[in-house]
Amino acid sequence: MIEVIVFIAASLMVIGGALGVVLRSNPVHAALSLVLTLFGVAVHFVSMEAHFLAAVQVIVYAGAIVVLFLFVIMLLGVDKVEDLRTEPMMRQRYLGPLVGVGVLGLVGTAVIVARGRTIVQSVEGLDTVGHDANVKQLARSLFSDYVFAFELTSVLLVIAVVGTVLLARRPNKGLQAAREKAGVNA
Amino acid sequence: MIAAADVTPTWYLLLAAALFAIGCTGVLVRRNPLVMFMCIELMLNAVNLSFVAFSRTYLDIKGQTTVFFVLVVAAAEVVVGLGIVVAILRRRPSANADDIAELKG
């Protein structure tokens, strides 16, 4: 009973926030609706006993990523309302929801048709004994079977940081002038 | 009515499908690059939700491990994406996604 109530409440948060992201024309409101959706997903994670992922969801997504969005919005001053009338591709605005309904129908039908099919459970099983069982099991999986992928993510993050610094940097005027004087084609 | 019902993985998968469809619609309908990024985040979250639901169904931690990697890649993607958006919007403050159709400065 309580699970059903939690599921419905969190699902209302998720769907309401998602609709807010798509429908609010002000980007700041869209970002705040995104927080609502991400919190709803975190509640779902808790109710599915994925405690570590719920914490990471709140810290990384609702904390870092949405704040990054808000920073960029404020930095660039693009927090003005999107004019919905100037539309270069007029038909796309009406075809878009159609595609959405199509995706929902397709995936929803597949899920409903396939419900209750045979379930092959893993030999390991999910550890639920103890208050930190989920974290321990996830860590054991991450640092044994997936340790190479885990190390590769650090390379990915370094590349992302360096690339972003290069992209966002203003071209150095003094350096460019010096290069032109020296006849080097940058 | 639903008091006797149990929360099955099907419910979570249907919710994930709805979330994915909303995000997909958003990417197609909105023209502000920042809001399009947010809609991509919605789709990633829908997939994460179904990964965790399957992890719970099959009693296998690997689904949750995958979600961890998706989170890392999503963070890196947002950082690079917002860097590109900043670089474009600094040059043309009113640019929307259709103005950036040609890969020229």
Chai-1 contact restraints between the chains, C-beta under 6 A:
chainA,res_idxA,chainB,res_idxB,connection_type,confidence,min_distance_angstrom,max_distance_angstrom,comment,restraint_id
A,M1,B,A3,contact,1.0,0.0,6.0,A-B,restraint_1
A,E3,B,V7,contact,1.0,0.0,6.0,A-B,restraint_2
A,V4,B,I2,contact,1.0,0.0,6.0,A-B,restraint_3
A,V4,B,V7,contact,1.0,0.0,6.0,A-B,restraint_4
A,F7,B,V7,contact,1.0,0.0,6.0,A-B,restraint_5
A,S11,B,L15,contact,1.0,0.0,6.0,A-B,restraint_6
A,A18,B,L19,contact,1.0,0.0,6.0,A-B,restraint_7
A,A18,B,I22,contact,1.0,0.0,6.0,A-B,restraint_8
A,A18,B,L42,contact,1.0,0.0,6.0,A-B,restraint_9
A,V21,B,M38,contact,1.0,0.0,6.0,A-B,restraint_10
A,V22,B,I22,contact,1.0,0.0,6.0,A-B,restraint_11
A,V22,B,G26,contact,1.0,0.0,6.0,A-B,restraint_12
A,P27,B,N32,contact,1.0,0.0,6.0,A-B,restraint_13
A,P27,B,L34,contact,1.0,0.0,6.0,A-B,restraint_14
A,P27,B,V35,contact,1.0,0.0,6.0,A-B,restraint_15
A,A30,B,V35,contact,1.0,0.0,6.0,A-B,restraint_16
A,A30,B,M38,contact,1.0,0.0,6.0,A-B,restraint_17
A,L34,B,M38,contact,1.0,0.0,6.0,A-B,restraint_18
A,V41,B,N45,contact,1.0,0.0,6.0,A-B,restraint_19
A,V41,B,L49,contact,1.0,0.0,6.0,A-B,restraint_20
A,F45,B,V52,contact,1.0,0.0,6.0,A-B,restraint_21
A,M48,B,V52,contact,1.0,0.0,6.0,A-B,restraint_22
A,M48,B,R56,contact,1.0,0.0,6.0,A-B,restraint_23
A,A50,B,V52,contact,1.0,0.0,6.0,A-B,restraint_24
A,A50,B,Q64,contact,1.0,0.0,6.0,A-B,restraint_25
A,L53,B,Q64,contact,1.0,0.0,6.0,A-B,restraint_26
A,L53,B,V67,contact,1.0,0.0,6.0,A-B,restraint_27
A,V60,B,L71,contact,1.0,0.0,6.0,A-B,restraint_28
A,I65,B,V78,contact,1.0,0.0,6.0,A-B,restraint_29
A,V72,B,L82,contact,1.0,0.0,6.0,A-B,restraint_30
A,L76,B,L89,contact,1.0,0.0,6.0,A-B,restraint_31
A,E82,B,N32,contact,1.0,0.0,6.0,A-B,restraint_32
A,P88,B,D98,contact,1.0,0.0,6.0,A-B,restraint_33
A,R93,B,V29,contact,1.0,0.0,6.0,A-B,restraint_34
A,G96,B,T25,contact,1.0,0.0,6.0,A-B,restraint_35
A,G96,B,L28,contact,1.0,0.0,6.0,A-B,restraint_36
A,G96,B,V29,contact,1.0,0.0,6.0,A-B,restraint_37
A,P97,B,T25,contact,1.0,0.0,6.0,A-B,restraint_38
A,V99,B,L28,contact,1.0,0.0,6.0,A-B,restraint_39
A,G100,B,A21,contact,1.0,0.0,6.0,A-B,restraint_40
A,G100,B,C24,contact,1.0,0.0,6.0,A-B,restraint_41
A,G100,B,T25,contact,1.0,0.0,6.0,A-B,restraint_42
A,V103,B,A21,contact,1.0,0.0,6.0,A-B,restraint_43
A,V103,B,C24,contact,1.0,0.0,6.0,A-B,restraint_44
A,L104,B,A17,contact,1.0,0.0,6.0,A-B,restraint_45
A,L104,B,A18,contact,1.0,0.0,6.0,A-B,restraint_46
A,L104,B,A21,contact,1.0,0.0,6.0,A-B,restraint_47
A,V107,B,A17,contact,1.0,0.0,6.0,A-B,restraint_48
A,G108,B,L14,contact,1.0,0.0,6.0,A-B,restraint_49
A,G108,B,A17,contact,1.0,0.0,6.0,A-B,restraint_50
A,V111,B,T10,contact,1.0,0.0,6.0,A-B,restraint_51
A,V111,B,L13,contact,1.0,0.0,6.0,A-B,restraint_52
A,V111,B,L14,contact,1.0,0.0,6.0,A-B,restraint_53
A,R115,B,T10,contact,1.0,0.0,6.0,A-B,restraint_54
A,Q121,B,Y58,contact,1.0,0.0,6.0,A-B,restraint_55
A,Q121,B,L59,contact,1.0,0.0,6.0,A-B,restraint_56
A,S122,B,Y58,contact,1.0,0.0,6.0,A-B,restraint_57
A,S122,B,L59,contact,1.0,0.0,6.0,A-B,restraint_58
A,S122,B,D60,contact,1.0,0.0,6.0,A-B,restraint_59
A,G125,B,L59,contact,1.0,0.0,6.0,A-B,restraint_60
A,L126,B,L59,contact,1.0,0.0,6.0,A-B,restraint_61
A,Q137,B,I61,contact,1.0,0.0,6.0,A-B,restraint_62
A,L138,B,Q64,contact,1.0,0.0,6.0,A-B,restraint_63
A,S141,B,I61,contact,1.0,0.0,6.0,A-B,restraint_64
A,S141,B,T65,contact,1.0,0.0,6.0,A-B,restraint_65
A,L142,B,T65,contact,1.0,0.0,6.0,A-B,restraint_66
A,Y146,B,T65,contact,1.0,0.0,6.0,A-B,restraint_67
A,T153,B,V72,contact,1.0,0.0,6.0,A-B,restraint_68
A,L156,B,A76,contact,1.0,0.0,6.0,A-B,restraint_69
A,L157,B,A76,contact,1.0,0.0,6.0,A-B,restraint_70
A,A160,B,A76,contact,1.0,0.0,6.0,A-B,restraint_71
A,A160,B,V79,contact,1.0,0.0,6.0,A-B,restraint_72
A,A160,B,V80,contact,1.0,0.0,6.0,A-B,restraint_73
A,G163,B,V80,contact,1.0,0.0,6.0,A-B,restraint_74
A,T164,B,V79,contact,1.0,0.0,6.0,A-B,restraint_75
A,T164,B,V80,contact,1.0,0.0,6.0,A-B,restraint_76
A,T164,B,G83,contact,1.0,0.0,6.0,A-B,restraint_77
A,L167,B,G83,contact,1.0,0.0,6.0,A-B,restraint_78
A,L167,B,I84,contact,1.0,0.0,6.0,A-B,restraint_79
A,L167,B,A87,contact,1.0,0.0,6.0,A-B,restraint_80
A,A168,B,G83,contact,1.0,0.0,6.0,A-B,restraint_81
A,A168,B,V86,contact,1.0,0.0,6.0,A-B,restraint_82
